[in-house]
Amino acid sequence: MIRKKLGQRIKEFRHKLGISQEKFALSINMDRTYYASVENGKRNISINNIEKIANGLGITLEELFKGL
Amino acid sequence: MIRKKLGQRIKEFRHKLGISQEKFALSINMDRTYYASVENGKRNISINNIEKIANGLGITLEELFKGL
């Protein structure tokens, strides 16, 4: 399911940055509980929030969706 | 703004298929008014609906987001 795959991919990029869920969520001004549920594939996340996360990760949307 | 760019991109791919908004919306079982507003960049569309559209267009999410 796409939500699971996307959450996994987001998590991988966050790990590359070496920061915690909490720190990352804070850095993009997103509720940490909401953010955690995105990584877990539990949210039908909107394009605005996907963009916010990609920006925080320092990657393009193209890169985020690569292979998905 | 990402919603505008995404809507434009979706529209381009639909044009390549040579079908109307109405026909395309019907083919993916999506309300045509909602679909039209997505192409116009007026909706904060969710990942599930983005995937639905990409599937209908016969492209990957990676391809849909290329260059965005």
Backbone of each chain as nested JSON, in Angstrom:
{
  "chains": [
    {"id": "A", "residues": [
      {"number": 1, "name": "MET", "atoms": {"N": [0.853, -1.206, 0.0], "CA": [0.0, 0.0, 0.0], "C": [0.892, 1.262, 0.0]}},
      {"number": 2, "name": "ILE", "atoms": {"N": [0.459, 2.227, -0.802], "CA": [1.296, 3.392, -1.019], "C": [1.643, 4.148, 0.27]}},
      {"number": 3, "name": "ARG", "atoms": {"N": [0.693, 4.222, 1.193], "CA": [0.96, 4.961, 2.436], "C": [2.082, 4.324, 3.236]}},
      {"number": 4, "name": "LYS", "atoms": {"N": [2.09, 3.005, 3.25], "CA": [3.143, 2.274, 3.956], "C": [4.509, 2.528, 3.311]}},
      {"number": 5, "name": "LYS", "atoms": {"N": [4.506, 2.426, 1.984], "CA": [5.764, 2.604, 1.249], "C": [6.305, 4.023, 1.42]}},
      {"number": 6, "name": "LEU", "atoms": {"N": [5.4, 4.986, 1.338], "CA": [5.823, 6.375, 1.475], "C": [6.368, 6.642, 2.879]}},
      {"number": 7, "name": "GLY", "atoms": {"N": [5.667, 6.121, 3.879], "CA": [6.12, 6.307, 5.26], "C": [7.501, 5.712, 5.471]}},
      {"number": 8, "name": "GLN", "atoms": {"N": [7.705, 4.529, 4.9], "CA": [8.995, 3.845, 5.007], "C": [10.102, 4.674, 4.358]}},
      {"number": 9, "name": "ARG", "atoms": {"N": [9.763, 5.207, 3.215], "CA": [10.735, 6.008, 2.461], "C": [11.099, 7.287, 3.233]}},
      {"number": 10, "name": "ILE", "atoms": {"N": [10.103, 7.917, 3.799], "CA": [10.336, 9.127, 4.603], "C": [11.25, 8.796, 5.783]}},
      {"number": 11, "name": "LYS", "atoms": {"N": [10.955, 7.681, 6.415], "CA": [11.754, 7.248, 7.558], "C": [13.218, 7.036, 7.165]}},
      {"number": 12, "name": "GLU", "atoms": {"N": [13.428, 6.409, 6.002], "CA": [14.795, 6.158, 5.542], "C": [15.573, 7.465, 5.359]}},
      {"number": 13, "name": "PHE", "atoms": {"N": [14.917, 8.438, 4.751], "CA": [15.589, 9.721, 4.544], "C": [15.853, 10.433, 5.873]}},
      {"number": 14, "name": "ARG", "atoms": {"N": [14.914, 10.311, 6.799], "CA": [15.142, 10.919, 8.121], "C": [16.328, 10.248, 8.811]}},
      {"number": 15, "name": "HIS", "atoms": {"N": [16.418, 8.953, 8.685], "CA": [17.552, 8.245, 9.283], "C": [18.878, 8.722, 8.703]}},
      {"number": 16, "name": "LYS", "atoms": {"N": [18.856, 8.996, 7.402], "CA": [20.082, 9.499, 6.773], "C": [20.522, 10.809, 7.401]}},
      {"number": 17, "name": "LEU", "atoms": {"N": [19.537, 11.595, 7.823], "CA": [19.85, 12.865, 8.478], "C": [20.299, 12.645, 9.924]}},
      {"number": 18, "name": "GLY", "atoms": {"N": [20.042, 11.449, 10.426], "CA": [20.463, 11.111, 11.78], "C": [19.717, 11.855, 12.873]}},
      {"number": 19, "name": "ILE", "atoms": {"N": [18.457, 12.177, 12.629], "CA": [17.693, 12.857, 13.68], "C": [16.435, 12.071, 14.058]}},
      {"number": 20, "name": "SER", "atoms": {"N": [15.971, 12.327, 15.262], "CA": [14.801, 11.62, 15.786], "C": [13.521, 12.113, 15.127]}},
      {"number": 21, "name": "GLN", "atoms": {"N": [12.468, 11.288, 15.235], "CA": [11.145, 11.693, 14.743], "C": [10.745, 13.022, 15.372]}},
      {"number": 22, "name": "GLU", "atoms": {"N": [10.953, 13.102, 16.676], "CA": [10.531, 14.284, 17.421], "C": [11.242, 15.545, 16.927]}},
      {"number": 23, "name": "LYS", "atoms": {"N": [12.547, 15.426, 16.772], "CA": [13.341, 16.57, 16.32], "C": [12.946, 16.977, 14.905]}},
      {"number": 24, "name": "PHE", "atoms": {"N": [12.76, 15.979, 14.06], "CA": [12.407, 16.294, 12.679], "C": [11.03, 16.96, 12.61]}},
      {"number": 25, "name": "ALA", "atoms": {"N": [10.054, 16.382, 13.311], "CA": [8.699, 16.952, 13.31], "C": [8.742, 18.4, 13.797]}},
      {"number": 26, "name": "LEU", "atoms": {"N": [9.509, 18.622, 14.819], "CA": [9.647, 19.98, 15.37], "C": [10.237, 20.92, 14.33]}},
      {"number": 27, "name": "SER", "atoms": {"N": [11.237, 20.43, 13.592], "CA": [11.949, 21.274, 12.615], "C": [11.048, 21.711, 11.464]}},
      {"number": 28, "name": "ILE", "atoms": {"N": [10.006, 20.917, 11.184], "CA": [9.1, 21.297, 10.098], "C": [7.756, 21.778, 10.645]}},
      {"number": 29, "name": "ASN", "atoms": {"N": [7.734, 21.982, 11.945], "CA": [6.536, 22.527, 12.587], "C": [5.306, 21.631, 12.374]}},
      {"number": 30, "name": "MET", "atoms": {"N": [5.539, 20.335, 12.589], "CA": [4.445, 19.368, 12.43], "C": [4.265, 18.622, 13.751]}},
      {"number": 31, "name": "ASP", "atoms": {"N": [3.021, 18.353, 14.08], "CA": [2.743, 17.611, 15.312], "C": [3.475, 16.269, 15.287]}},
      {"number": 32, "name": "ARG", "atoms": {"N": [4.177, 15.953, 16.358], "CA": [5.035, 14.761, 16.315], "C": [4.233, 13.464, 16.274]}},
      {"number": 33, "name": "THR", "atoms": {"N": [3.067, 13.468, 16.882], "CA": [2.219, 12.27, 16.841], "C": [1.701, 12.045, 15.422]}},
      {"number": 34, "name": "TYR", "atoms": {"N": [1.314, 13.15, 14.797], "CA": [0.868, 13.059, 13.407], "C": [2.02, 12.553, 12.53]}},
      {"number": 35, "name": "TYR", "atoms": {"N": [3.188, 13.158, 12.723], "CA": [4.342, 12.761, 11.907], "C": [4.673, 11.265, 12.079]}},
      {"number": 36, "name": "ALA", "atoms": {"N": [4.636, 10.804, 13.328], "CA": [4.933, 9.388, 13.597], "C": [3.944, 8.488, 12.849]}},
      {"number": 37, "name": "SER", "atoms": {"N": [2.693, 8.893, 12.812], "CA": [1.681, 8.077, 12.128], "C": [1.874, 8.094, 10.612]}},
      {"number": 38, "name": "VAL", "atoms": {"N": [2.458, 9.168, 10.095], "CA": [2.79, 9.221, 8.668], "C": [3.878, 8.187, 8.365]}},
      {"number": 39, "name": "GLU", "atoms": {"N": [4.919, 8.177, 9.181], "CA": [6.003, 7.2, 8.967], "C": [5.479, 5.772, 9.07]}},
      {"number": 40, "name": "ASN", "atoms": {"N": [4.473, 5.599, 9.887], "CA": [3.894, 4.261, 10.053], "C": [2.854, 3.909, 8.989]}},
      {"number": 41, "name": "GLY", "atoms": {"N": [2.666, 4.828, 8.057], "CA": [1.741, 4.551, 6.954], "C": [0.281, 4.595, 7.343]}},
      {"number": 42, "name": "LYS", "atoms": {"N": [0.004, 5.285, 8.44], "CA": [-1.38, 5.287, 8.939], "C": [-2.186, 6.49, 8.478]}},
      {"number": 43, "name": "ARG", "atoms": {"N": [-1.536, 7.427, 7.796], "CA": [-2.239, 8.637, 7.387], "C": [-2.368, 8.75, 5.876]}},
      {"number": 44, "name": "ASN", "atoms": {"N": [-3.523, 9.195, 5.475], "CA": [-3.735, 9.498, 4.064], "C": [-3.272, 10.945, 3.851]}},
      {"number": 45, "name": "ILE", "atoms": {"N": [-1.975, 11.123, 3.924], "CA": [-1.348, 12.454, 3.953], "C": [-1.622, 13.254, 2.671]}},
      {"number": 46, "name": "SER", "atoms": {"N": [-1.755, 14.559, 2.851], "CA": [-2.047, 15.449, 1.719], "C": [-0.763, 15.942, 1.056]}},
      {"number": 47, "name": "ILE", "atoms": {"N": [-0.934, 16.426, -0.165], "CA": [0.212, 16.913, -0.925], "C": [0.949, 18.059, -0.204]}},
      {"number": 48, "name": "ASN", "atoms": {"N": [0.22, 18.931, 0.449], "CA": [0.885, 20.029, 1.175], "C": [1.808, 19.496, 2.271]}},
      {"number": 49, "name": "ASN", "atoms": {"N": [1.33, 18.495, 2.997], "CA": [2.17, 17.943, 4.06], "C": [3.303, 17.078, 3.506]}},
      {"number": 50, "name": "ILE", "atoms": {"N": [3.06, 16.428, 2.377], "CA": [4.143, 15.658, 1.744], "C": [5.257, 16.622, 1.331]}},
      {"number": 51, "name": "GLU", "atoms": {"N": [4.863, 17.749, 0.776], "CA": [5.855, 18.735, 0.355], "C": [6.643, 19.289, 1.549]}},
      {"number": 52, "name": "LYS", "atoms": {"N": [5.914, 19.544, 2.611], "CA": [6.543, 20.057, 3.837], "C": [7.632, 19.088, 4.32]}},
      {"number": 53, "name": "ILE", "atoms": {"N": [7.306, 17.811, 4.302], "CA": [8.254, 16.788, 4.748], "C": [9.445, 16.694, 3.787]}},
      {"number": 54, "name": "ALA", "atoms": {"N": [9.166, 16.694, 2.485], "CA": [10.261, 16.62, 1.507], "C": [11.207, 17.807, 1.695]}},
      {"number": 55, "name": "ASN", "atoms": {"N": [10.637, 18.987, 1.885], "CA": [11.466, 20.171, 2.114], "C": [12.339, 20.002, 3.359]}},
      {"number": 56, "name": "GLY", "atoms": {"N": [11.723, 19.485, 4.413], "CA": [12.469, 19.276, 5.658], "C": [13.587, 18.26, 5.479]}},
      {"number": 57, "name": "LEU", "atoms": {"N": [13.345, 17.277, 4.618], "CA": [14.356, 16.244, 4.363], "C": [15.419, 16.739, 3.375]}},
      {"number": 58, "name": "GLY", "atoms": {"N": [15.119, 17.867, 2.746], "CA": [16.076, 18.428, 1.786], "C": [16.102, 17.671, 0.465]}},
      {"number": 59, "name": "ILE", "atoms": {"N": [14.97, 17.089, 0.105], "CA": [14.898, 16.343, -1.162], "C": [13.703, 16.816, -1.993]}},
      {"number": 60, "name": "THR", "atoms": {"N": [13.733, 16.482, -3.267], "CA": [12.607, 16.826, -4.138], "C": [11.506, 15.768, -4.005]}},
      {"number": 61, "name": "LEU", "atoms": {"N": [10.321, 16.115, -4.468], "CA": [9.227, 15.136, -4.464], "C": [9.571, 13.977, -5.394]}},
      {"number": 62, "name": "GLU", "atoms": {"N": [10.228, 14.313, -6.488], "CA": [10.658, 13.262, -7.423], "C": [11.532, 12.234, -6.709]}},
      {"number": 63, "name": "GLU", "atoms": {"N": [12.443, 12.742, -5.912], "CA": [13.355, 11.849, -5.187], "C": [12.598, 11.036, -4.128]}},
      {"number": 64, "name": "LEU", "atoms": {"N": [11.675, 11.704, -3.468], "CA": [10.893, 11.019, -2.431], "C": [10.095, 9.859, -3.029]}},
      {"number": 65, "name": "PHE", "atoms": {"N": [9.569, 10.05, -4.228], "CA": [8.72, 9.026, -4.837], "C": [9.478, 8.055, -5.736]}},
      {"number": 66, "name": "LYS", "atoms": {"N": [10.779, 8.209, -5.78], "CA": [11.564, 7.338, -6.662], "C": [11.357, 5.865, -6.315]}},
      {"number": 67, "name": "GLY", "atoms": {"N": [10.936, 5.112, -7.305], "CA": [10.757, 3.679, -7.108], "C": [9.439, 3.279, -6.445]}},
      {"number": 68, "name": "LEU", "atoms": {"N": [8.659, 4.267, -6.069], "CA": [7.369, 3.926, -5.4], "C": [6.262, 3.712, -6.431]}}
    ]},
    {"id": "B", "residues": [
      {"number": 1, "name": "MET", "atoms": {"N": [3.352, 27.049, -6.406], "CA": [2.72, 26.219, -5.362], "C": [2.534, 24.792, -5.884]}},
      {"number": 2, "name": "ILE", "atoms": {"N": [2.829, 23.832, -5.029], "CA": [2.861, 22.438, -5.459], "C": [1.526, 21.936, -6.014]}},
      {"number": 3, "name": "ARG", "atoms": {"N": [0.432, 22.397, -5.43], "CA": [-0.882, 21.911, -5.896], "C": [-1.148, 22.329, -7.343]}},
      {"number": 4, "name": "LYS", "atoms": {"N": [-0.736, 23.544, -7.664], "CA": [-0.893, 24.039, -9.04], "C": [-0.036, 23.22, -10.004]}},
      {"number": 5, "name": "LYS", "atoms": {"N": [1.215, 23.013, -9.602], "CA": [2.153, 22.277, -10.468], "C": [1.683, 20.845, -10.683]}},
      {"number": 6, "name": "LEU", "atoms": {"N": [1.225, 20.227, -9.611], "CA": [0.762, 18.839, -9.715], "C": [-0.476, 18.758, -10.612]}},
      {"number": 7, "name": "GLY", "atoms": {"N": [-1.405, 19.679, -10.423], "CA": [-2.613, 19.703, -11.247], "C": [-2.28, 19.855, -12.723]}},
      {"number": 8, "name": "GLN", "atoms": {"N": [-1.326, 20.743, -12.999], "CA": [-0.896, 20.99, -14.369], "C": [-0.296, 19.723, -14.976]}},
      {"number": 9, "name": "ARG", "atoms": {"N": [0.5, 19.072, -14.178], "CA": [1.172, 17.852, -14.638], "C": [0.155, 16.739, -14.924]}},
      {"number": 10, "name": "ILE", "atoms": {"N": [-0.809, 16.604, -14.046], "CA": [-1.866, 15.605, -14.239], "C": [-2.616, 15.896, -15.537]}},
      {"number": 11, "name": "LYS", "atoms": {"N": [-2.913, 17.166, -15.735], "CA": [-3.63, 17.571, -16.942], "C": [-2.84, 17.215, -18.213]}},
      {"number": 12, "name": "GLU", "atoms": {"N": [-1.533, 17.471, -18.16], "CA": [-0.685, 17.151, -19.316], "C": [-0.749, 15.658, -19.669]}},
      {"number": 13, "name": "PHE", "atoms": {"N": [-0.65, 14.828, -18.634], "CA": [-0.698, 13.382, -18.882], "C": [-2.069, 12.95, -19.396]}},
      {"number": 14, "name": "ARG", "atoms": {"N": [-3.116, 13.576, -18.862], "CA": [-4.464, 13.239, -19.361], "C": [-4.577, 13.634, -20.836]}},
      {"number": 15, "name": "HIS", "atoms": {"N": [-4.04, 14.793, -21.186], "CA": [-4.088, 15.222, -22.587], "C": [-3.372, 14.23, -23.496]}},
      {"number": 16, "name": "LYS", "atoms": {"N": [-2.284, 13.69, -22.992], "CA": [-1.554, 12.688, -23.784], "C": [-2.438, 11.481, -24.081]}},
      {"number": 17, "name": "LEU", "atoms": {"N": [-3.314, 11.171, -23.145], "CA": [-4.241, 10.045, -23.353], "C": [-5.377, 10.439, -24.288]}},
      {"number": 18, "name": "GLY", "atoms": {"N": [-5.53, 11.757, -24.474], "CA": [-6.553, 12.236, -25.395], "C": [-7.98, 12.039, -24.916]}},
      {"number": 19, "name": "ILE", "atoms": {"N": [-8.168, 12.089, -23.591], "CA": [-9.54, 11.953, -23.086], "C": [-9.955, 13.151, -22.247]}},
      {"number": 20, "name": "SER", "atoms": {"N": [-11.248, 13.334, -22.154], "CA": [-11.794, 14.485, -21.413], "C": [-11.666, 14.283, -19.904]}},
      {"number": 21, "name": "GLN", "atoms": {"N": [-11.784, 15.392, -19.178], "CA": [-11.778, 15.328, -17.708], "C": [-12.868, 14.372, -17.242]}},
      {"number": 22, "name": "GLU", "atoms": {"N": [-14.022, 14.542, -17.84], "CA": [-15.176, 13.757, -17.42], "C": [-14.949, 12.258, -17.616]}},
      {"number": 23, "name": "LYS", "atoms": {"N": [-14.452, 11.93, -18.786], "CA": [-14.206, 10.533, -19.106], "C": [-13.14, 9.94, -18.18]}},
      {"number": 24, "name": "PHE", "atoms": {"N": [-12.086, 10.724, -17.966], "CA": [-11.011, 10.232, -17.108], "C": [-11.506, 10.029, -15.673]}},
      {"number": 25, "name": "ALA", "atoms": {"N": [-12.2, 11.036, -15.156], "CA": [-12.723, 10.95, -13.783], "C": [-13.606, 9.707, -13.629]}},
      {"number": 26, "name": "LEU", "atoms": {"N": [-14.437, 9.496, -14.628], "CA": [-15.338, 8.338, -14.605], "C": [-14.53, 7.034, -14.592]}},
      {"number": 27, "name": "SER", "atoms": {"N": [-13.46, 7.008, -15.384], "CA": [-12.661, 5.782, -15.514], "C": [-11.968, 5.394, -14.207]}},
      {"number": 28, "name": "ILE", "atoms": {"N": [-11.703, 6.389, -13.352], "CA": [-11.051, 6.067, -12.071], "C": [-12.041, 6.184, -10.917]}},
      {"number": 29, "name": "ASN", "atoms": {"N": [-13.305, 6.295, -11.269], "CA": [-14.36, 6.326, -10.258], "C": [-14.182, 7.497, -9.278]}},
      {"number": 30, "name": "MET", "atoms": {"N": [-13.91, 8.67, -9.845], "CA": [-13.724, 9.862, -9.017], "C": [-14.743, 10.917, -9.458]}},
      {"number": 31, "name": "ASP", "atoms": {"N": [-15.29, 11.617, -8.489], "CA": [-16.244, 12.68, -8.818], "C": [-15.603, 13.665, -9.793]}},
      {"number": 32, "name": "ARG", "atoms": {"N": [-16.303, 13.989, -10.872], "CA": [-15.666, 14.803, -11.919], "C": [-15.427, 16.245, -11.476]}},
      {"number": 33, "name": "THR", "atoms": {"N": [-16.279, 16.759, -10.597], "CA": [-16.082, 18.119, -10.092], "C": [-14.831, 18.168, -9.206]}},
      {"number": 34, "name": "TYR", "atoms": {"N": [-14.706, 17.145, -8.385], "CA": [-13.512, 17.039, -7.547], "C": [-12.271, 16.922, -8.434]}},
      {"number": 35, "name": "TYR", "atoms": {"N": [-12.332, 16.054, -9.416], "CA": [-11.183, 15.857, -10.296], "C": [-10.791, 17.156, -11.011]}},
      {"number": 36, "name": "ALA", "atoms": {"N": [-11.797, 17.889, -11.486], "CA": [-11.518, 19.16, -12.176], "C": [-10.796, 20.125, -11.239]}},
      {"number": 37, "name": "SER", "atoms": {"N": [-11.206, 20.153, -9.985], "CA": [-10.565, 21.069, -9.028], "C": [-9.134, 20.63, -8.702]}},
      {"number": 38, "name": "VAL", "atoms": {"N": [-8.869, 19.34, -8.827], "CA": [-7.489, 18.854, -8.644], "C": [-6.612, 19.379, -9.78]}},
      {"number": 39, "name": "GLU", "atoms": {"N": [-7.096, 19.247, -10.993], "CA": [-6.317, 19.759, -12.146], "C": [-6.095, 21.258, -12.029]}},
      {"number": 40, "name": "ASN", "atoms": {"N": [-7.038, 21.943, -11.423], "CA": [-6.908, 23.389, -11.253], "C": [-6.077, 23.781, -10.03]}},
      {"number": 41, "name": "GLY", "atoms": {"N": [-5.559, 22.789, -9.344], "CA": [-4.696, 23.081, -8.2], "C": [-5.429, 23.596, -6.989]}},
      {"number": 42, "name": "LYS", "atoms": {"N": [-6.711, 23.309, -6.931], "CA": [-7.51, 23.851, -5.824], "C": [-7.678, 22.881, -4.66]}},
      {"number": 43, "name": "ARG", "atoms": {"N": [-7.19, 21.675, -4.814], "CA": [-7.38, 20.677, -3.764], "C": [-6.065, 20.256, -3.129]}},
      {"number": 44, "name": "ASN", "atoms": {"N": [-6.116, 20.13, -1.818], "CA": [-4.979, 19.585, -1.096], "C": [-5.123, 18.059, -1.121]}},
      {"number": 45, "name": "ILE", "atoms": {"N": [-4.916, 17.509, -2.273], "CA": [-5.209, 16.102, -2.544], "C": [-4.361, 15.146, -1.708]}},
      {"number": 46, "name": "SER", "atoms": {"N": [-4.964, 14.03, -1.349], "CA": [-4.28, 13.048, -0.504], "C": [-3.516, 12.034, -1.348]}},
      {"number": 47, "name": "ILE", "atoms": {"N": [-2.609, 11.346, -0.682], "CA": [-1.771, 10.361, -1.368], "C": [-2.608, 9.24, -2.002]}},
      {"number": 48, "name": "ASN", "atoms": {"N": [-3.672, 8.834, -1.342], "CA": [-4.511, 7.777, -1.929], "C": [-5.12, 8.217, -3.262]}},
      {"number": 49, "name": "ASN", "atoms": {"N": [-5.585, 9.466, -3.303], "CA": [-6.171, 9.947, -4.554], "C": [-5.111, 10.251, -5.612]}},
      {"number": 50, "name": "ILE", "atoms": {"N": [-3.933, 10.679, -5.169], "CA": [-2.838, 10.898, -6.12], "C": [-2.494, 9.563, -6.787]}},
      {"number": 51, "name": "GLU", "atoms": {"N": [-2.432, 8.52, -5.982], "CA": [-2.102, 7.193, -6.522], "C": [-3.179, 6.711, -7.508]}},
      {"number": 52, "name": "LYS", "atoms": {"N": [-4.42, 6.953, -7.127], "CA": [-5.558, 6.58, -7.98], "C": [-5.428, 7.241, -9.357]}},
      {"number": 53, "name": "ILE", "atoms": {"N": [-5.079, 8.515, -9.348], "CA": [-4.924, 9.265, -10.601], "C": [-3.732, 8.743, -11.4]}},
      {"number": 54, "name": "ALA", "atoms": {"N": [-2.606, 8.532, -10.718], "CA": [-1.417, 8.022, -11.418], "C": [-1.72, 6.673, -12.059]}},
      {"number": 55, "name": "ASN", "atoms": {"N": [-2.407, 5.817, -11.337], "CA": [-2.788, 4.513, -11.89], "C": [-3.661, 4.669, -13.135]}},
      {"number": 56, "name": "GLY", "atoms": {"N": [-4.61, 5.59, -13.03], "CA": [-5.497, 5.842, -14.171], "C": [-4.746, 6.371, -15.374]}},
      {"number": 57, "name": "LEU", "atoms": {"N": [-3.708, 7.168, -15.11], "CA": [-2.893, 7.734, -16.186], "C": [-1.886, 6.719, -16.717]}},
      {"number": 58, "name": "GLY", "atoms": {"N": [-1.728, 5.634, -15.979], "CA": [-0.793, 4.593, -16.394], "C": [0.657, 4.966, -16.183]}},
      {"number": 59, "name": "ILE", "atoms": {"N": [0.897, 5.791, -15.15], "CA": [2.277, 6.198, -14.847], "C": [2.589, 5.945, -13.375]}},
      {"number": 60, "name": "THR", "atoms": {"N": [3.881, 5.959, -13.067], "CA": [4.286, 5.787, -11.673], "C": [4.225, 7.135, -10.953]}},
      {"number": 61, "name": "LEU", "atoms": {"N": [4.243, 7.077, -9.643], "CA": [4.278, 8.322, -8.865], "C": [5.576, 9.065, -9.141]}},
      {"number": 62, "name": "GLU", "atoms": {"N": [6.646, 8.3, -9.314], "CA": [7.933, 8.914, -9.637], "C": [7.819, 9.758, -10.905]}},
      {"number": 63, "name": "GLU", "atoms": {"N": [7.155, 9.19, -11.893], "CA": [6.998, 9.891, -13.162], "C": [6.101, 11.116, -13.002]}},
      {"number": 64, "name": "LEU", "atoms": {"N": [5.048, 10.945, -12.232], "CA": [4.12, 12.056, -12.004], "C": [4.828, 13.244, -11.354]}},
      {"number": 65, "name": "PHE", "atoms": {"N": [5.741, 12.951, -10.45], "CA": [6.413, 14.02, -9.697], "C": [7.739, 14.465, -10.315]}},
      {"number": 66, "name": "LYS", "atoms": {"N": [8.055, 13.91, -11.466], "CA": [9.324, 14.257, -12.102], "C": [9.424, 15.757, -12.363]}},
      {"number": 67, "name": "GLY", "atoms": {"N": [10.457, 16.343, -11.829], "CA": [10.693, 17.773, -12.053], "C": [9.882, 18.692, -11.152]}},
      {"number": 68, "name": "LEU", "atoms": {"N": [9.017, 18.122, -10.32], "CA": [8.209, 18.978, -9.422], "C": [8.968, 19.279, -8.129]}}
    ]}
  ]
}
